[in-house]
Amino acid sequence: MAKGILEFDLNDQDEVIAHKRAVKSFDMAMALWEITHNTKKSLEWSLEGKDVDKYETLELVFGKIYEILDEHNINTEEFIN
């Protein structure tokens, strides 16, 4: 059986961030799945029959993205130096 071992020096700030990225990778993948596969349809349903301008639409889209990230406990600030 093949094995892969990741090792991080948690005293090094860059490696702490790399560790967080590795640990949260499944949550990030699930959030991206939700965004790419389900968000468009749900937003279409919520906008159906409404007269909204482009700024309201952008607020809805990004609001939905932030909601999904929050549901998956993803704080992007933790993963970027």
C-alpha positions in Angstrom: 0.0 0.0 0.0 1.3 3.4 -1.0 1.4 6.1 1.7 2.0 9.8 1.7 3.0 11.7 4.7 2.8 15.4 5.0 5.0 17.1 7.6 4.7 20.7 8.6 6.9 22.8 11.0 4.1 24.5 12.9 6.7 27.0 14.3 7.1 28.4 10.8 4.3 30.8 9.8 4.4 29.8 6.1 4.1 26.2 7.0 1.2 26.9 9.4 -0.6 28.4 6.5 0.3 25.4 4.3 -1.0 23.1 7.0 -4.3 24.9 7.2 -4.6 24.6 3.4 -4.0 20.8 3.6 -6.3 20.3 6.5 -9.2 22.3 5.0 -8.8 21.0 1.4 -11.9 18.7 1.5 -14.0 21.6 2.9 -12.7 23.9 0.2 -13.5 21.2 -2.5 -17.0 20.8 -1.1 -17.6 24.6 -1.1 -16.3 24.8 -4.7 -18.5 21.9 -5.7 -21.6 23.7 -4.2 -20.6 27.0 -5.9 -20.0 25.5 -9.3 -22.9 23.0 -9.4 -25.8 24.3 -7.4 -25.5 28.1 -7.0 -26.5 29.1 -10.5 -29.8 27.2 -10.3 -30.7 28.3 -6.8 -30.0 32.0 -7.7 -32.1 31.6 -10.9 -35.0 30.4 -8.8 -34.6 33.2 -6.2 -34.4 35.8 -9.0 -37.3 34.5 -11.0 -39.9 37.1 -11.6 -37.9 39.8 -9.9 -36.7 43.0 -11.5 -33.2 43.5 -10.1 -30.3 45.6 -11.4 -26.8 44.4 -12.0 -25.6 45.6 -8.6 -28.3 43.8 -6.7 -27.5 40.7 -8.7 -23.8 40.9 -7.9 -24.7 41.3 -4.2 -26.9 38.2 -4.4 -24.2 36.2 -6.1 -21.4 37.1 -3.8 -23.7 36.9 -0.8 -24.4 33.3 -1.8 -20.7 32.5 -2.3 -19.9 33.9 1.2 -22.7 31.9 2.7 -21.4 28.7 1.1 -17.9 29.4 2.3 -19.2 30.1 5.8 -21.3 26.8 5.8 -18.0 24.9 5.1 -16.0 26.9 7.7 -13.8 28.4 5.0 -12.1 31.7 5.9 -10.0 32.6 2.9 -7.9 35.0 5.0 -6.4 32.0 6.8 -5.0 30.6 3.6 -3.3 33.7 2.1 -0.2 35.3 3.5 
